[in-house]
Amino acid sequence: MTTTKSTPKIIALTTHSIFFDAYETASDILTTQKKIWALAQYCQSSDDFVDVVPANNNLTLYLKEPAQLAGWLPRLLEQWHELKATDFNSRHHKLATRYGGEYGPDIAHVAKHHNLSVDDVAQMHSSAKYHVLFLGFKPGFAYLDGLSPQLFTPRHAEPRLSVPKGSVAIGGNQTGIYPESSPGGWQIIGHTDFRLFDINAASPCAIEPGDTLEFVIQEVLK
């Protein structure tokens, strides 16, 4: 399919799957991402797909039947040009968070790296509204957009062998929450008891791509 700057790439990966890539068309990444989420919701509202997977300015679709492929290739492009970023409906989550102390062993390092106090880091981190761009790394791990550039902090040179479940951390220009205990190299600044992933729930991931969230200070420990 021919593409221009304003036209996403649409690729038939197999007889049952389609890759829709809008990355190179994005003049504003978040606005384009909202349209990706809106397109994902549109596809989910049909009964034609086994799975719909939004990622960073792209969408992968898995059809139930190969006969549906030819119809969806032009249909996706038609919907893309009709949709607006405001067509996407999302949920907002508030996550009670303890910063510092045993919950955030790296917060002092982050503060020192930016010539800030521990309280400054907690206040700045909790004052932002974050958008969930996509899920990955671990089930329920949300990649968030919205971290203040004043808190961008490099990852550890040597990752920890185990980061506790619920750890709130900064890695480069992103922040996130570890949904389960696992190895990790991000700077741990706090902890939340919010349950991100429950395999027995009807919707295992409590937070979905396109949702927004904020961290609410429960306490700040020195």
BELSUL-V891865 format. One record per residue. OMEGA is omega as a letter, one per 20 degrees, with the letter a starting at -180 (999 if undefined). Layout:
<<OMEGA> <OMEGA>>
This chain:
<<a> <r> <r> <a> <a> <a> <r> <r> <r> <a> <r> <a> <r> <r> <a> <a> <a> <r> <a> <a> <a> <a> <a> <r> <a> <r> <r> <a> <a> <r> <r> <r> <r> <r> <r> <r> <r> <r> <r> <r> <r> <a> <r> <a> <r> <r> <a> <a> <r> <a> <r> <a> <r> <r> <a> <a> <r> <a> <r> <a> <a> <a> <r> <a> <r> <a> <a> <a> <a> <a> <a> <a> <r> <a> <r> <a> <r> <r> <a> <a> <r> <a> <r> <r> <a> <r> <a> <r> <a> <r> <r> <a> <r> <a> <r> <a> <r> <a> <r> <a> <r> <a> <a> <a> <a> <a> <r> <r> <r> <r> <a> <a> <a> <a> <r> <r> <r> <r> <r> <a> <a> <a> <a> <a> <a> <a> <a> <r> <a> <r> <r> <a> <r> <r> <r> <a> <r> <r> <r> <r> <a> <r> <a> <r> <r> <r> <r> <r> <r> <r> <r> <a> <a> <r> <r> <r> <r> <a> <r> <r> <r> <r> <a> <r> <r> <r> <r> <a> <r> <r> <a> <a> <a> <r> <a> <a> <r> <a> <r> <r> <a> <r> <r> <a> <a> <r> <a> <a> <a> <a> <r> <r> <r> <a> <a> <a> <r> <a> <a> <a> <r> <r> <a> <r> <a> <r> <a> <r> <a> <r> <r> <r> <r> <r> <a> <a> <r> <r> <r> <a> <r> <999>>
